[in-house]
Amino acid sequence: MLFILPASLLARPDRLKKILSSGELRVCIWTDYYGISYKNPKSQKISGIDSDMAQELAKELNVKLLFVESSFAKLIEDVTKDRCDVAMFAIGITPVRAQKLRFTTPHLVSDIYGITTKSNRRIKTWDDIDKKGVVVVVARGTYHEFVMKEKLKQATLIVKETPHAREQEVESGRADIFMTDFPYSRRMLDNVDWARVVAPPQAFHLTYYAYALLPGDDPWYQRLEQFVVSIKKDGRLARAARKYNLQSILVHQ
């Protein structure tokens, strides 16, 4: 079935010209995304593969970079309400999002991973997750919410408003496991002593990550595509992936 976007969701023409004339590039990021676009609570500095690439894009355009605080729950609204020119925080390409957003060529890909506590006795392997009595938690607006609603047949699924609330449910013992992706699983291992990663034995649900913008306005889309091609070809993306230990989820082509 052909999906036709309403005119209100089409990008304003000449966005690239507007960015160049204003001298400002507005990039939506989620500042709690470890290795992607993470704000250090102590230094307040933002770092990660996609925040670094946003800086590279601004340099190429010779404009000032302005980060706009967003989240997966607010992503579609922020982009469609023209709060930013592009979202650059490892946006998973999903059918729901693809109805309202346009994606560049993917640069990362991740499976789904589970985070439980080291003391949890119910879940030892991936096969223990979808069983009666197990409580699984996800964050609202993430693709994990939609995937787990479809996949789980016996376990109880809880949807929390924020990733932090999702973590609290597991740490407190109110839930057995929360679902996340590879970058966020690294955050848990690097920053808390109670977390244990449960990985699928084979591919469970691979999701490709890209940058997201409004449909339409081909010149802006083509400029972003040119940027993605160049950072893959000249090694900037690979160097950033090594810097943040994301080599295993890099999409090279």
Secondary structure, DSSP 8 states (H G I E B T S, - for coil): ------GGGS--TTHHHHHHHHTEEEEEE-TEETTTEEE-TTT--EESHHHHHHHHHHHHHT-EEEEEE--TTTHHHHHHTTS-SEEEEEEE--HHHHTT-EE----EEE--EEEEETT-SS-SSGGGSSSTT-EEEEETTSHHHHHHHHH-SSSEEEEESSHHHHHHHHHHTSSSEEEE-HHHHHHHHHH-SSEEEE--SS-S--EEEEEEE-S--HHHHHHHHHHHHHHHHSSHHHHHHHHTT-GGGB---
